[in-house]
Structure formats: structure tokens, C-alpha cells
């Protein structure tokens, strides 16, 4: 069965909310109503009659509603031929369509207005159907527009995602039982969208496009047993006998779908653990190691040493395996210190109060407060949990305190030893995956910019969207640096023979020079998009380069983007990555484009220093990017 992506249009795909606000404000003004624009803005997304009621109240003169609606329609209609799409709106729809999603629009717009919006988005090949205001009796926040969209797509609520920008969108999607994604580009605060039912919130279509791998799209598998829409209606009738409680049906369908998805996730994880090395197998091995450490500690303490307080040792062994999962002795030491302090404080509280309740009341608040001490890192909470564990055992004496600390030390030694000696957790794939993801995301930014420049769609608004996408590369770079730190820590104590026990070869780990190179590439991409944003802003740049020259620049960026994606394939060990910088003909094409840009630079020089400075900066940044992507190109 297919999957459906249902989109609102105004404020979600088209940057039209403030045009609606202006048109409605003027319509109200002409009718003699002085209303604040923010009140109108909060109501955008409602059907006309509901919007008027929301702004003017239910006690208004309803006989003038038609007049107000007509005035708004006329005023807003002046913009039909120049409605602006939000950055990457069309590309988002096309990407989803190419990925097997059925894209349906659910909007309160209809007729000529809907046609104008679709022309602005310019992605008709990706749009399978439209549920407009003309097709339903009641608009948002009622669920009918979304439910009609699901019927057009032929999918149940559990197989769909609804994307909108207003609280009315989120309420409609929630009542229809679908996952809801909120976008901030409509001007509604994140907290309001979340409260209204948004599962996740993104900045705009460009942000969502760049984040598809981390969003609810991945939570809906490509296929599941077919569910007929008729069955959904029958279920509603069974629930309440009338078929009217659609919200209850939606929640039930969503819950059932969530259980099904979690079950499938467990199955996929189990198959992945059996197939070969990976995160799933790592988790399985670490779980088995933790269980083994606890069992060994119990056998040593209870069976061999015959200690009556043997529970402390297996518990400490269990938690120390997790604490040293990256062979981090610092983390393990912090956790062990917290456990010992918890045991000592709890024993002291027992001795002072001679009462279990009193000991808990005296020790736990102090230890919870102490857990916030930065020296403990994130391990401080173990002091309080150890105290509860200690006090529950009931025995207090100098000998008992010594036993507890000894058991804690025994468990720590066994836990660290099991973790370090048995399949040591040399987790290196995070470095490789973050390097590859950084290269691929940089390539996507360059390709998107190139497409805009080639198509002549580069303007200040688009430029800012691309710049924001480039800035988000810094988040990936930060993740890479964190992964590198953990990998460095994991290798510190697992040299020599211990590394041979690992499931994957460690010598294949990319060097730290690769981190620095990808970091420079990230900086070049950000600087390049910032320069293009300045060039597109008439207030900051007196003259942008010639469109033909920018078109050539776009072709060069496209090749550089291809090279970034090929770099990602190389880092992941993909066969035949097809790196264009290693292909002589592609490199020759890049040289030709570079020569053309140099010629354009000479031409621009005759038209003013400002134009020359802008293009010169862009060419220099492309050269820097090229040099770091292909070090052999330096100096040629």
C-alpha cells in the first residue's frame, strides 16, 4: 500500500499568509472595523466565515459576512500572478513523489486561487490530487479536508503525514488521526503548533527537505497490509453506534498503527543484528555483556565469597558496563564515586535516625542536590539511587558499610573488566557515518543553489533559505567532532591484542585530517551561500553579477555538489562511487567553466568595481572549495 503526504498550501508551501492578513485587514477597514493585524494572522487558515467570526465575534452583523469575504477575495486576487512559493516547496513535493509517496493538497483555497497557488509551487507532476474547500462541507479545524485527502490518496490515517503551518491545520490533522508536522514559516510559534498536535516542527519546506531522514517520513514503512477506508468507517460505527466519533477512531487507528510499527521495528532490529556488524549488533552484544557482568559478580560475591549483601556487586557491575561502553574510565570513575558516596551517606542517615523512612527523608534530598555537582557529570543520580538501594537492605553497622563498599568495588572491577576484555566496544562507525553525511548534505546544498542559479530563480528570499541550510551543516560538523572524541577515547585502552577481538577493522577509520578537510568544505559552502545571499540583496549589494555568468557558476557548483556526494560514497565504501573529480572529462568540464568565469570576471570589471568584487569573491570561494575536494588540483 502506498503512503500519503498531505500538505496545506497557504503558509506551508506558498509564502502567502501575510498577503492574506493584509487583504483581510483592508477588507475589515473598508467595512468600518478596526482590527489588529495580529488577530487576523492568528485566524488565517480558517474558512472565510469562521475567520470573520473569530476576529469580530459571534455577535457581529452576519449579513455583511458575504461582503467581507468578497472584498478579501478581490484584494487578495491582485496577487494571483505573483504569489511566492516558499524555498524548496516544489522540490520537497517532487522528492516525496519520487520516493513513492502520494502527494495530496488539503487547502481552504479553491477555484482560481488554488490554480494560482499551484502555478506558484510549480510541482504539478508530483501532486496526485487536491482536497479543496469546494469539496467538503466544513473546513479546518474540522477533519473533513484531511479525511477527504486520505480518501483521494486511498490510504488510512496510519499511512499518512499531514504538513501545515497553523494551529487549525494541526487540529484538523490530529482529529483525522494522522501524524502532524508543523512549519514555522507561517508565523505561528512552535509552542502553539506543538500544543495543537504537531509531532515535530521544522522551519520551512527547505528545512524539512534537508531533514527527511530524521522526520516522521521514515516512521512509515513502504508497505503494510491493506486497510480499506470502508473498514475505518465501520470501526467508527462499532465504537459509538453512530459513526460520528471520528476523533476517537483516529486516535485508535493511530495507536494500533504505532504498535504495529514498533513491532516491525523490533523485527527489523533483530534481523539487522543477525545479518552482520552494525548498531543493532553492538546493542545486542552490550546487553549480553551487561547481563554476563551481573551474573559473574553475583557468582563471585554470593557463591564464592558467600557474602550476605551480594546484591550490590551485580548491580554495580551492570551499570558500570554501560558507563564504560566507550572505555571511558572517567565516566566509570564518576559513577563509582557517586555509588560509594550514596552508600556512605545512606548508612550515616540510617545510623542517625535508626528508621528507614527517616533515613530516606534525610539522605535522598541531599544526594539529589549533590547529583547536580558538575564533577559527577551525568552520573550523579547514582548517588541517590544507591542510597535507596542501601537503606532498603536495612542493615547498618561499620561492618555492613565496609561490605557495601567492598561489593561496589568488586562489581566495578568485574563490570569494567568484562566491558574492556570481551569484545571491547570500539565504536568507530559514527565517525564514518557523520563524515559521509556531512559530505552528502554539503553536496545537496550546492546542488540546490546550482539549480536555482541555472533556472534564474535566485532572489533574496531563496538566498536566505539556502544560507540557513548551509548553516545547519555546522550541526553535523559538531556531531562529527563528538563522534571523533568518543572514538579516540575508545581506542585509547583497546590497543594491540584487544582490537583484534573487535567485529570490524579499526585501521580503516578515516584519519582526523578528513575531519579538518570536511570542516573546511563546510566553511566554504557556508561562505559561498552567504556571498550569494549578499549579492541577491539589493540593499547590501549595489549590483549582482550578470545572470549568464551566474548560470555558469551554477554549473560549476553542480559539479562540486556531485563531487561531495561521490566523496560520501567513498567514505561509506560504496563500489564505483563515480567521483567526477577523478574523471578526466568531468575535471576538464570544470576547468572550462572556471575559465568562462574568469572571462566573466574580466567582463564584469568593465562595468564597475562592485560587480567585480562580488563575482571575484564567488570565484575565489569556488576555487577554495575545489581545492579541498580535490587536493591534487591545488596550484593547477
N, C-alpha and C positions, 0 to 999 in steps of 0.2 A: 504494500500500500504506500502511496506517496505521502509526502509531508507538505504542510502548507505554511507559508509565511504571509500573514495578513497585515497589511500596512494601512494606517491612517495616512492622509496626504498633507493637509494644511499643517505647517509647523513641523512635520515629520520628514517629508520628502521635499516639500517646497517651502521656501522661507517667506511665508505669506501671513503669518499671524499678526504682525504689526500693521500690515496693509488692512487686514480685517478690522483691527482696532481703530485705525484712522477712519475707515469708511463708516463703521458703526457710530463712532463719536460724532462725526459730521452729520449723520442721519439723525441722531438724537438732538444735536444742536439745532438743526433746521426745524425740528418738531417742537422746539422750545424747552428741551430737557438739558440741564447742565449736569453731566455725569463725569466722574473722574475716569481717565483712561485706564487706570489700573483695575477698576471694577469691570470694565469691558474686557480687558485682557483675560481676567480670570474666567470669564464666561465663554470665551472663544472655544469652539469645538462643540457647543450645543446647537441644536436646531434653532432656527430663527425665533420662533415663538417662545421657546424655552429661554433663549438668551435674553430676549426682551423682558420676560418675567423675572429672570434672575437679576437684571440690572434695575428695573423700575418697580418690581414688586407685584404681588398678585392683585393689589387693589388699584392698579392702573386702569386707564380707559382702554380696554381691549379693542375697541372699534378702530383704533389707529395702528394696530399691530401690522396690518397688511401694508399700510402706507410706509411705516418704518422699514419693513422688510424690502419693499420695492426701492426705497431710497438707498438702502445699503447695497442692494444688488446693482443699481445704476452706478453708484460711486465706485464700487469695487470693480465693476466691469471695465472701467477705464484702464485697468492694469492688465487685462487679459493677455495682451500681446507681449507683455514684458514681465510676466511672473518669473521670479528667480527660483531655480532649483537649488537645494542645499548641496554643498560639496559632496561628491561621490554618491548622490542619491541614485542616479541611474546605474552606476557601476555596481552598487550594492544589490539592486534588483537583478541585474544580469548575472552577478556572481552566484546568487542563490539559485536562479533559474538554471544556470549551467551545472550547478551542484545537485540537481534533481528535485528542487523544491518547486511547488506550485505557488506562484506569487499572485495574491489577490488583494485588491484595494478595497477598503471599507471606509467610506467617507460620507460626510453630510453634504458634500458638493454634488451637483447633478447638472445635466444639460451642458450648456456652453461653458460653464465654469469648470466642470470636470474635464471637458475637452481641452481647455486652456492649460489646466494643471498637467495633464498627460503630455501635452506638447512640451511643456517646460522640463519635465522629467526626462523625456526622450528615451524611454526604455520600453516601448510598446511590445517588442519581441519577447520581453521577459514577463509581461503581465498577462496572466491567463484569464482573469475575469475581474469585474468590478461590482461591488455591492454599494450602490449609491443611495442617496436619500430618496430617489424616485422609486426604489424597490421595496421599501419597508414602511410600516405604519408608524413606527416610533424610532427616533434616532437615539444616539448616545446621550446619557449613560445607560440606556436600556441595552440589553444584549443582542437585540434583533439584527443590527448591522453586522456584527461579528458572526452570529449564527448563520445568517444568510451567506456570508463569505465562506463559511465552512461547508455549507451545502453546495455552493458553486465549486469548491475545491474537491468535494467528495471525501472529506476526511472527518474523523471525530475530533473532539476538542483536545484529546490527549496527543494528537499528532500535529498540533499547530502551535505557532507562536504569534502573538499579536504585538505590533510595534506602534507606539503612539507617543504623543508629547503632552497630553493634558490629563488631568485627573478624571475627566469624563471618559477618555479612552481607556484608562486603567480600570475604571469601574465597569465599563462595558465588557472588557476582556475577561475580568475576574468573574463577572456574572455569567459569562458564556463558558467558563471553565477552562480557559486556555492559559498558557504561560504568558506573562506580560513583560515586555521590555519597554522601558521609558527612555525618552531622549530629552535632553535639556535644551535643545535648540529652539523649542517653542517658547522658552522663557519661564517655565514653571519650575519652582525649586525642587531639588532632588528629594527632600523630605516629604513634600506633598505627593510626589509621584509614588514613592515607596509606601506611604500610608494608604494610598488609594489602591495598591495591589501590585506595583511593579516588582518583579522578581530581581531585576538588575537594571541599572541606569547607565547610559552612555551619553557622551557629549552631543554627538550628531551622527549622521549616516557614515561619515568618513571614519569616525572613531569606532563605530560598530563594525564597519567593513574590516578594519585593521584588527579587530578583536574577535572575529568569528570563532576562532579556535577555543576561546575561553568563555563563550557565551552559551545561552540555553540551546543554541542550534545543535551543539554536539550531544545534548542530552536526549535527543530524539533520534533513534536509530533509523536506518534506511528503510527497514521493512518490519512489519509486525502482523499478526493475524488480523484479517479484515474485520472491521466493525461497521455494520450498516447504520446509517443515520436513523433509519426507522427503529432500530433496536434502542437507540438513545431516547427517542420519544416514548417508546413503550416502557422503558425503565422509569421515566418520569411519572407515567400514569400509575405504575405499581407503587411508587413511593407515596404519592399523595392522593391517588384516586381521581385526580382532575387533570393532570398533565400541565399544571400551571407553575409548579415549583422548579423552574429551570435553574435557579441558583443552586438548589440542593443537588440537582442532577449533575451540574457542572463540578461541584466540589467532590461528589462521589466519583465521577469519572476521572477527575484529576488524581484523587487518592489511589484509585485502582491502577491508573497508569504509572504513578510514582512507584508503587510496589512492584509492578511488572518490570519497570526499568531498573530498579535496584537489584532485583533477582537476576536480570540479564547481565548486569554489571558484575555481579559475583561470579557468574558463569564465565564471562569473558576474562576476568582476572585469573580464574583458576586455569583456563586454557592457556593463557599467556605464561603463567608460572611453569606449566608443563612444557611448553614449546621451547623455551630457551632463556638465556640470561636477559634480565630486564628488571624494571622496578618491582613488578609483581613477585618475581622470584626472590629478589632482595628482601621484600617484606616477609615472605614465607620463611626464608632462612632466619631472619632476625627473630621472628616469632618462635620458631623452634629452638633457637639458641637461648632465648629468654626462659622458655619452659625448661630446657636442659639445665641451665644455671640454677634455677629454683629447685629442681629435683636433686641436683648434686649437693646443694647447700643443705637441703633437708636430710639427705642421707648422711652427710658428714656430721651435722650437728645432732640429729636425733638418734641415728643408728650407731654411728661410730663413737661420738663423744657422749651420747646418752644425756644430752642437755635438756632439762625440762622446759626451757624457754626457746625451743628450736624454731619457733615461727619467725623470729626476727631475721635470721640468716637467709632463708629463701626469699623473703620479701625484699631485702636489700639487694640480693643477687639479681632478682628480677628487674628492679628499677635501674640498677647500675648498668645492665646490658644496654638499656635504651639510652642512658645518659652518655655512654661511651660509644654510641653507634657510629661515630666518626673517629674513633680512637682519640677522643678529646679527654685527656687527663684533667684538664682544667674543669670541665663540666662535671666529671666524675668526682673530683675533689670537692667541688662546691656542694654536690648532692650529699656526699658522705658527711661533710661538716654539718650540713643542715640536719641530717638524721641524728648525728651524735648530740647536737645541741638540743634537739627536740626531746631525745631520750633523757638527757640530764635535767632539763627544765621540768619535764613531766614528773620525773622521780622526785625532784625537790618539792614540787607542788603537792605530791602525794604525802611526802613526809611532813609537810607543814599542816595540811588540812586533815589528813587521815580520813579523807572522804572522796569517793570517786567524782561526785558532782562538783564538789568544791575544788578539786584538783583541775578538772576540766575548765571551770569558770576562771580559775586563777592563771592557768598556763596558756590556754589556747589564744586568748586575745593578745597576750604579749608576743607569742610566737607568730601569729598572723601579721602583727605590726612589724616584727623583726624580718619577716619574709620579704619585705619591700627593700631591705638593705641592698644597695647595688652590688656589694661584694658577692652576694649569693647568685647574681644573675637571675635566671628564671627558675632556679632550683629551690628558692627559699621556702616555698609552700610545703616542702617535705618535712620541715621542722614541725609544723602544726599537725600534719597527718601522722608523723611518728609519735607525737605526744598522745594523740587519741589512741593509737595502737598500744602504746606503752601503758597508759592508765587503764585501758580495758583489761590488761592482763592481771591487774590487781595487786601484785606483789611488790613491796618496797623494802629495800634494805641495801646496805653497802654491797653485799654480795650480788644482789639482784641487779643493781646498777652496773656492776662490773660485767655480769653475764650479758646484759643488753648491749653494752658497748663492744664486748668481745664478739657477740653474734653479728653485730653490724659490721665489724671489721672482717669477720670470716665471710659474710655474704658479699662484701665489696670485693675482696680478693678473688673469690670464685667468679663473680659476675664479670669483672674486668678480664680475668684470665680466659674465660670461655669466649668472650667477645673478641679478644685480641688473637687467640691461638687457633680458634676453629673458624675457618672461612672468614678471615678478617674483612670488615666492611670497607673496602677501598672503593668508595663511591665516586666514580670519575665521569660517568656519562652525563651528569648535569652540566659539566664544563662543555663537553662537545655539543650537547643539545642547545645550550644557550648561545654558543658561538654560531652554530648553524642558523638558529632562529634570528640572531642579530643580523647576519648577512642577508637572510631572506627578506626580513622586514625592511632593511635598508634598500634592497632591490625593488620591493613593492612601492616604496615611497618615490624612488627615482622613476620607475615606470609610470606611476600615476602623474607625476609632474610632466614627464615627457609627453604623455597622451594629451594633457591639457595644452601644452605649448604647440604641439603639432596640429591640434584641432582648432587652435585660435581661441580657446576658452579661458585663457589666463586673465584673471582680473583680481582686484584686491581681496575680494571675499574668498575666492578659490585659493589664492596665495596664502592667506591666513590659515585656512584649513590644512593645507599641505605642511605649513610650518609647524602647526600643532602636532601633526602626525610624526614629523621628524623629531620633535622634542620628546615624543613618547619613546623614541629609541633609547633615551637615557635610562628609562626604567629597565629595559632589557640589559643594558650595559651594567647597571647596578646588580642585577641578578647574576650576571656572568661573574662579576668580581666576587660576589658572595660565594658562588659555587666554587670558584678557584680557591678561595680561602679554605673552605671545608675540604677540598681535595688535597690541598697542601698539608693540612692537618692530618688527614687520614693516611697519607704516605709517610709521615714523619716516623711512626713507630711500627711500620709494616714493611721494612726493607728486607732484602735478602730472601731467605727461605720462606718467610711468611707470605710474600707477594705471590709465590708460586702456587699457593693454595687458593688464590682468588679465581673467580669464574671467568675473567676476561683479562687479556694482556694489558698491563699498565703502561708499557713503553709506548703504546700508540696514542697516549694522551697528547693533544696539541700543546705546544710549548706556550709559555707565558708571553712570548713575543707575538703570538697570534692575538692574544687579548689586546695588546697595545696597538697592533695594526688595525683590528676591527674597531677599537676605540677611536683611532684617528679617522677611520672611514665614517663612523657615526658623526664625528665633529664636522667633517667635510660636508656630509649630507645636510646637517642642520644649518651650517653656514651658507650653503648654496641656496637652500629654500628661503632662508632669511633675506639673502640678497635679492632673490626673485620677488619676495613679498615687498621689499622696499621699492624695487623697480616698478611694481604694479600699483603702488600707492602714489597718486598724483600729488598729494600734499608733501610727500617726503622725497620724491624723485621728479625733477623737472621734465625729464624726457626719458622714456623707456626705449630700449633698442628696437630696431626695425623688426616687424613681425616675421619677415622671411628669415632673418638671422636667428630669431628665437626658435623658428621651426627647425633650423639646422641644429641648434643647441639641444632641442628636444630629441632629435635623432641620436645625438651623442649620448644623452642621458639614458635613452632606452638601451643602448648597447652596454653602458655601465651598469644599468639595472640587471640586464641579463647576466653580466659577469658576477654580480653579487649573488644571484640565485645559483649560478654554477658553483660559486665558492661554497655555498651552503650544501650543495650536493656532495662536493668533495669532502667537506668536513664530516658528513654522515656516512662516507664510504660508499656512496652510490656508484654503480657502474656507469661508465660512459657519461659523465656529467655534462659534457658538451660545453666546456668553458670557452666563451668566444674570444677571450684574450689569449688562449692557446691556439686558436685557429688563425692561420696567417691571413686568410681572406677577410675575416672579421676585423682583425687588427688593422689591415690595410684600409678597410672602410672607415674605421675610427680615425685613422690618420688623415684621410681625405676630408672628413667632416671637421677635424681640427684645423686643417689648412683653410677650409672655407670660412671658419670662424675667425681665423687670423686675418683673412681678407676682409671679412665684415668689420673687424676692428679697425682696419685701415680706412674703410669707407666711413665708419661712424666718426672717425677722428676729424673728418672734414665737416661734420655737422654740429660740432660743439664738444667741449670738454666733458660735460655731464654725461652725455650718451657714451662717450668713450670710456669714462670711468666705470660706469655700470657694467658694460659688456666686458671690459678688461677684468673686472673683479670676477664675473661669472666664468670667464675662460680660465683664469688662474685657479679658481676652486675646482673646476672640472679636471684640470691638469693634476692638481694635488690628489684628487680622488683616484684618477687613473694611475698615478704613480704608486699609491698604496695598494690598489687592486692588483697591479702587475709591476712588482719591483724591478723586473728586467727592463721596463720602459723608461726608467729614470735616465735622464740625460740624452735620450734619443730624440 
